Amino acid sequence: MQKIKVVVSDYVEPDLDWEVEQFKRMGVDFSFYQLKAVPAPELLRVIADADVVIVNMTQINEEVLSGLKRTKLIVRHGVGYDNIDVPAASRRGIVVSYIPDYCMHEVAEQAVMLIMACQRKLNQQLHLTSESSLSGTWIFKPIYPLYSISGKTLGIIGCGRIGSLVHKMFQNFDLARILICDPYLSEERQHELGSPFLPLNELLRQSDIVTIHTTLGPETYHMLDESQFNLMKPTAILVNTARGGIVNLEALDQALKSGRLGFAGIDVYEHEPPDRDMAILTNERAICTPHLAWLSEESGWNIRKQIVGDVNRFLHHEGPRHPIDKSVPISFE
């Protein structure tokens, strides 16, 4: 009987020694590569005959999918899946799954950290510490005005797994209100959260702090652009730990520089890593982190165990825990 073949196209772990051992015990033919940005023919040379493909950032587009000979399952190593053409995979009967719950707390924590760092202008505080040390006297004037988070209004765009955790974390921050924009939540879930639900533009108008926790797709690409920034308060802060393409960073940079927006915390970028000359990276009103909201020792092992678990489920003729298109039946032939 032919072994099930599992191929990793690219990965972020220091090594995959643990996976090698796990798949050896399962009797799986396992191989792994670092092919994040190679042409489709080069990628297909190693994944074309795989039963299961595990993908981090590699682009799995129509050309790649058309070259797959026997793939039944593609597992996206992460929460987002915008690097995979899911509709094209579905048309070919290939199930695409992802791991949406492996780093919920980490991303929520990163969002809260960026909110607090922006609200308290942490980067400027660090700079003023150095300046004051050199001058021999405290220098505070450049950081004014500085506002308390107490009494402010928080707006959450997307209140699924991660957005709900952020909502929970801010319950004891003495906020005036928490507003939510999420047209996909059920009425029951809206009632459970107990916060007002508003259209996007109204949430932007009313919020002092806006944090983004929605997915990236055609309807959310550049969902926050110049016209949306013009609706926001000039003291407002914007935090994005979701997906880079949701926010137009060029427009955001201009809004910050012109004073139309107060501060921004950014962990994700439309092109990653961002170009060294991207303006927002040196904007004094922005705190930019290197897309590591997902990172912790705990989340790292969580996702590894879940992915191996999904392969084990496949071996036992069971579907993955989190298929994206639930209408596609998985084949085990």
Secondary structure, DSSP 8 states (H G I E B T S, - for coil): ----EEEES---SS--HHHHHHHHHHT-EEEE---TT--HHHHHHHHTT-SEEEESS--B-HHHHHT-SS--EEEESSS--TTB-HHHHHHTT-EEE--TTSSHHHHHHHHHHHHHHHHTTHHHHHHHHHHHHHHTS---GGG-----STT-EEEEE--SHHHHHHHHHGGGS--SEEEEE-TTS-HHHHHHHTS-B--HHHHHHH-SEEEE----STTTTT-B-HHHHTTS-TT-EEEE-S-GGGB-HHHHHHHHHTTSS-EEEE---SSSS--TT-GGGG-TTEEE--S-TT--HHHHHHHHHHHHHHHHHHHTT---SSBSSTTS-----
